[in-house]
Amino acid sequence: MVRNESPADARTGTDRIEKQIRLSASRSRVWRALTDVREFGLWFGANLSGTVGAGLTLRGSITSKGYSHLTMELTVERFEPETRYAFRWHPNAVDPQQDYSSEPTTLVTFTLEEVDGGTLLTIVESGFDGIPASRRMQAFDRNSNGWAVQLENIRRYLVG
């Protein structure tokens, strides 16, 4: 089950995306799929290197078809084992001719909650209002669609 933005989230306009999915896996199993760079890369579509921990940076190539020419960089902001993991990145940074380094980043937060039969995974990406107006709506729309796809990817990955 993928749930799109709730009515409460819709009031925040275009600054925040929120998606949820109930996964038939333990919280520790979902946590490992999110924070082990090899596992994350398998379902997300990236070949990252580095260690997940607050203040650390992960970097690597995107392996998804059509994006393999791009490098992905995430800076870990929060790391609360089996509860919350957050990183900052440049959303929809897909034009290799553009330098996004001076732009603000968005914050992606994964929150895990134990529920009957598994784990509720909530993904919130916020901070789109800080993205330059010229690309804000495209970044918001693409990431909103992208997170729906990624929730299905992690569900399929965990099912095996």
Protein Blocks (a to p, Z undefined) as FASTA:
>chain_A
ZZdddfklmmnojmbccddddddbdfklmmmmmmmmklmmmmnopaceddddehiacddd
dfbehilmpccddddfbdcehkbccddddehilbfkbcfklpccddddddddddehiacd
ddddehklmpcfklmmmmmmmmmmmmmmmmmmmmmmmnZZ
